[in-house]
Amino acid sequence: MNLTSAAEIEYLLSTARQAGEAILAVYGTDFEVERKSDTSPLTEADLRAHRVITERLRKRYPDIPVLSEEGTEQTPYELRRTWDRFWLVDPLDGTKEFVKRNGQFTVNIALIEDSQPTLGVIYAPVLDQLYHGVVGCGAWKTVAGKETPLPLGNGAEHSGVIIAGSLSHPTPEMDAFIDEQRRAHGKVEFMAMGSSLKICLVAEGTADVYPRFGPTMEWDTAAGHAIANAAGRKVMRHNSDEELLYNKPDLHNDWFIVR
């Protein structure tokens, strides 16, 4: 099966949209917030989106494993290491933003092949913004039914540098990075954004760079990584010339920078 065919891409985009609908069904209610073992928040919306995505992926692609943040049991590395390709899913990336009801959360679906993300879908249901990319084929943003290739190429040249950064996870290292960029470029604009939308800002050309000096997991970045690569950007390990790798024994990412 050609996973990059128009029919398969549309199936994946529809899957992200359906997960978004499941999230929005909870968004406006008086939902409860639980805490996972790592103290990160968990809501009914996370679980509903997880069920939508995993059921649709397993039905359509029974031979491709699915690794989801909200899986009841994480697959041990002894089994994962045998996977040459698999789906890596964050059903609701930015649960903190969901709880704050600021709309800056996403559905993330990525295909990992030989430790690299090759296809990514990101959907922001409140904003109704849909991104997808296939490495080697291109990346696109869809708003109000209009699909536009990435980078957007809006032609607006700007002086200085525009930095995308976390809305909920400020760090001293980010402050130091901003100071460094200000010394190098003079003018610096900081765009605070939640979830994987930060990577999308760089992929579309709205921001120049997104450094992450804090903990993330592979499912947080995989879909955005694929979209960024498909749009001609890179997602590099901090202070390294190597890109992030996936399906590691430890699913935590290193610090990284998207540019």
Buried (B, 14 or more C-beta within 10 A) or exposed (E): EEBBEEEBBEBBBEBBBBBBEBBEEBBEEEEEEEEEEEEBBBBBBBBBBBBBBBEBBBEBBEEBBBBBBBBEEEBEEEEBEEBEBBBBBBBBBBBBBBBBEBBBBBBBBBBBBEEBBBBBBBBBBBEBBBBBBBBEEBBBBBEEEEEBBBBBEEEEEEEBBBBBBBBBBEBEBBEEBBEEBBEEBEEBBEBEBBBBBBBBBBBBBBBBBBBBBBEBBBBBBBBBBBBBBBBEBBBBBBEEEEBBBBBBEEBEBBBBBBB
